Amino acid sequence: MTWADIEDVLSEARRRNFLGRLPLSAHVDNAAVFAQALERFGATKIVDLGSGGGVPALIIAASHRDWDWLLVERGERRAEWLVEAAEQLALQDRIAVVCRNAEDAARVDAHQGWADAVTARSFAPPSVTAECATRFLRMGGHLVVSEPPESGQDHLNRWDSPILTELGLEMGERLTEGETTVQILVRVGEVQPRYPRRPSTTRKRPLF
């Protein structure tokens, strides 16, 4: 696997308007911070929410070829492309793509508690991300979420700890490398049965 292979995949994602206009190297640098967190936790089964243009999942999967991935993408065109990209990178045996809302995918029996970690990059506001992610995680699993650079010292305001308890989550560490910051949360308890709620509800009536 070479940089040219990854570049070809990311360039195609950009051509299809699945990926932003940042330099491709910036997307790779961003994925490297997620990979650092996953390596630290020893994660080998990972769910990626809103996989879209393949960042960070495809980049990390290409360099960690013994990890298993479930890519959750509700857009049909994006999901179809992710399948094609996994085949192009010879990762089809390690990557499964689910074309569903994350809330619905989290309710599938085979997905519940499957993941060592969930990654989310530009997926949704914190409350929606936490609600969608938690049921995928095994006990002790980690949610790794990209944070906007402007959050600064106010980042704790983005994560309401009392509500997180209902989701079985608690705040973990925060990693910053270069231009990328990720917030980590840990699955420490049971998830109340009503979570995640229906897709329209999670966005219209966020928990916090």
C-alpha positions as CSV (number, residue, x, y, z in Angstrom):
1,M,0.0,0.0,0.0
2,T,1.5,3.4,-1.1
3,W,0.7,7.0,-0.6
4,A,-0.3,7.1,-4.2
5,D,-3.1,4.5,-3.5
6,I,-4.5,6.6,-0.7
7,E,-4.1,9.8,-2.8
8,D,-6.1,8.2,-5.6
9,V,-8.9,7.3,-3.3
10,L,-9.1,10.7,-1.6
11,S,-8.9,12.5,-4.9
12,E,-11.8,10.5,-6.1
13,A,-13.8,11.3,-3.0
14,R,-13.1,15.0,-3.6
15,R,-14.1,14.8,-7.3
16,R,-17.4,13.4,-6.1
17,N,-17.8,16.2,-3.5
18,F,-17.6,13.8,-0.6
19,L,-14.5,15.5,0.8
20,G,-13.7,19.1,1.7
21,R,-11.1,21.3,0.0
22,L,-8.3,20.9,2.6
23,P,-5.0,19.6,1.2
24,L,-5.0,15.8,1.1
25,S,-2.1,15.8,3.4
26,A,-4.2,17.6,6.0
27,H,-6.8,14.8,5.9
28,V,-4.0,12.3,6.4
29,D,-2.6,14.3,9.4
30,N,-6.1,14.4,10.9
31,A,-6.5,10.7,10.5
32,A,-3.1,10.1,12.2
33,V,-4.4,11.7,15.4
34,F,-7.4,9.3,15.4
35,A,-5.0,6.4,14.8
36,Q,-2.9,7.5,17.7
37,A,-5.9,7.3,20.0
38,L,-7.0,3.9,18.7
39,E,-3.5,2.5,19.1
40,R,-3.3,3.7,22.7
41,F,-6.5,1.9,23.5
42,G,-5.6,-1.3,21.6
43,A,-8.8,-1.0,19.5
44,T,-9.1,-3.5,16.7
45,K,-12.9,-3.3,16.0
46,I,-14.0,0.2,15.1
47,V,-17.2,1.8,14.0
48,D,-16.9,5.0,12.0
49,L,-19.9,7.3,12.0
50,G,-20.8,9.3,8.9
51,S,-17.9,7.9,6.9
52,G,-18.6,10.0,3.8
53,G,-15.3,10.7,2.0
54,G,-13.4,8.0,3.9
55,V,-11.6,10.2,6.5
56,P,-10.4,8.9,8.9
57,A,-11.5,5.3,8.4
58,L,-10.0,4.4,5.0
59,I,-6.7,6.1,5.7
60,I,-6.3,4.3,9.1
61,A,-7.5,1.0,7.7
62,A,-4.9,1.2,4.9
63,S,-2.1,1.4,7.4
64,H,-3.5,-0.9,10.1
65,R,-4.7,-3.8,7.9
66,D,-5.5,-6.2,10.8
67,W,-8.2,-4.0,12.2
68,D,-11.9,-4.5,11.4
69,W,-14.2,-1.6,10.5
70,L,-17.9,-0.9,10.3
71,L,-18.5,2.2,8.2
72,V,-21.9,3.8,8.9
73,E,-23.1,6.1,6.1
74,R,-26.7,7.1,5.5
75,G,-26.1,8.5,2.0
76,E,-26.6,5.8,-0.6
77,R,-24.1,7.3,-3.1
78,R,-21.4,7.7,-0.5
79,A,-22.0,4.2,0.9
80,E,-21.7,2.7,-2.6
81,W,-18.4,4.6,-3.1
82,L,-17.0,3.5,0.2
83,V,-17.5,-0.1,-0.9
84,E,-15.7,0.6,-4.1
85,A,-12.9,2.4,-2.3
86,A,-12.4,-0.5,0.1
87,E,-12.1,-2.9,-2.8
88,Q,-9.6,-0.5,-4.5
89,L,-7.5,-0.6,-1.4
90,A,-7.9,-4.4,-1.1
91,L,-9.6,-3.9,2.3
92,Q,-13.0,-5.5,1.5
93,D,-12.4,-8.3,3.9
94,R,-11.8,-5.9,6.8
95,I,-14.4,-3.2,6.0
96,A,-18.2,-3.5,6.1
97,V,-20.3,-0.6,5.0
98,V,-23.8,-0.1,6.4
99,C,-26.1,2.4,4.5
100,R,-28.4,3.4,7.4
101,N,-28.9,6.2,9.8
102,A,-26.5,5.7,12.7
103,E,-29.4,5.6,15.2
104,D,-30.9,2.6,13.3
105,A,-27.6,0.8,12.8
106,A,-26.9,1.0,16.5
107,R,-30.1,-1.0,17.2
108,V,-29.0,-3.9,15.1
109,D,-28.3,-6.8,17.5
110,A,-25.0,-7.7,15.8
111,H,-23.7,-4.2,16.2
112,Q,-24.5,-3.6,19.9
113,G,-21.4,-3.8,22.0
114,W,-19.3,-4.9,19.0
115,A,-16.8,-2.0,18.9
116,D,-13.7,-1.3,20.9
117,A,-14.0,2.2,19.6
118,V,-16.2,4.6,17.6
119,T,-14.7,7.4,15.5
120,A,-16.7,10.5,14.5
121,R,-15.2,13.3,12.4
122,S,-17.6,16.1,11.5
123,F,-20.5,13.8,12.1
124,A,-23.0,15.7,14.2
125,P,-23.2,17.9,17.3
126,P,-21.9,16.3,20.6
127,S,-25.3,15.2,21.9
128,V,-26.2,13.4,18.6
129,T,-22.7,11.9,18.3
130,A,-22.8,10.5,21.9
131,E,-26.3,9.2,21.6
132,C,-25.6,7.4,18.3
133,A,-22.2,6.0,19.3
134,T,-22.7,4.6,22.7
135,R,-24.7,1.4,21.9
136,F,-22.0,0.3,19.4
137,L,-19.4,0.3,22.2
138,R,-18.4,-2.6,24.4
139,M,-18.0,-1.8,28.1
140,G,-14.7,0.1,28.4
141,G,-14.7,1.1,24.7
142,H,-13.9,4.6,23.6
143,L,-15.6,7.2,21.5
144,V,-13.1,9.5,19.7
145,V,-14.6,12.7,18.3
146,S,-13.0,15.5,16.4
147,E,-13.4,18.9,18.0
148,P,-13.5,22.3,16.3
149,P,-10.4,24.4,16.9
150,E,-12.4,27.3,18.3
151,S,-13.7,25.3,21.2
152,G,-10.6,26.1,23.2
153,Q,-11.1,26.2,27.0
154,D,-14.8,26.1,26.6
155,H,-14.8,22.5,25.3
156,L,-16.4,21.1,28.4
157,N,-19.5,23.1,27.6
158,R,-19.9,20.9,24.6
159,W,-20.3,17.8,26.7
160,D,-23.0,17.7,29.4
161,S,-21.7,15.1,32.0
162,P,-25.1,14.4,33.7
163,I,-26.7,13.5,30.4
164,L,-23.7,11.4,29.4
165,T,-24.4,9.2,32.4
166,E,-27.7,8.2,30.9
167,L,-25.8,7.1,27.8
168,G,-23.3,5.1,29.8
169,L,-20.5,7.5,29.0
170,E,-18.0,9.6,30.9
171,M,-15.4,12.2,29.7
172,G,-11.9,11.0,28.9
173,E,-8.8,12.7,27.8
174,R,-8.4,15.2,25.1
175,L,-5.6,14.9,22.5
176,T,-4.2,17.7,20.3
177,E,-1.6,17.2,17.6
178,G,-1.0,20.0,15.1
179,E,-4.3,21.3,13.9
180,T,-6.3,18.4,15.1
181,T,-8.0,17.9,18.5
182,V,-10.1,14.9,19.5
183,Q,-12.2,14.5,22.6
184,I,-12.4,11.0,24.0
185,L,-15.3,9.5,26.0
186,V,-15.4,6.1,27.6
187,R,-18.3,3.6,27.9
188,V,-18.5,2.9,31.6
189,G,-22.2,2.0,32.3
190,E,-25.4,0.7,30.9
191,V,-27.3,2.7,28.2
192,Q,-30.9,3.5,29.0
193,P,-33.1,1.5,26.7
194,R,-34.7,4.5,24.9
195,Y,-31.3,5.5,23.4
196,P,-30.6,6.2,20.7
197,R,-34.0,7.7,19.8
198,R,-35.3,8.0,16.3
199,P,-33.1,9.9,13.8
200,S,-35.5,12.9,13.5
201,T,-35.8,13.1,17.3
202,T,-32.0,13.1,18.0
203,R,-31.6,16.2,15.9
204,K,-34.8,18.1,16.6
205,R,-34.6,17.5,20.4
206,P,-30.9,17.1,21.3
207,L,-30.2,15.9,24.8
208,F,-27.9,18.8,25.6
